[in-house]
Amino acid sequence: MLVALALNGLIAVAGHAREVDAIISESEARNIAWSAGLVHVEEITRADDRWEISGRSVDDDEMILDIDIRNGRILD
């Protein structure tokens, strides 16, 4: 019983470590940009802790988005 509890604790810690280290993929960043109104992605670049995405809106206006690489939040 004690071994089972210890293993559960290790599994929980290992699972948490993966969540902390998780990052938003380029594909996920594109999906976030599309949901924010981008209809054509012209460039996507990973810059430290964010994705920088530039493209066009449905009205052909230029859009530039910075997306937090850890949680997918659109930055100001």
Secondary structure, 3 states (H helix, E strand, C coil): CHHHHHHHHHHHHHHHHHHHHCCCCHHHHHHHHHHCCEEEEEEEEEECCEEEEEEEECCCCEEEEEEECCCCCEEC
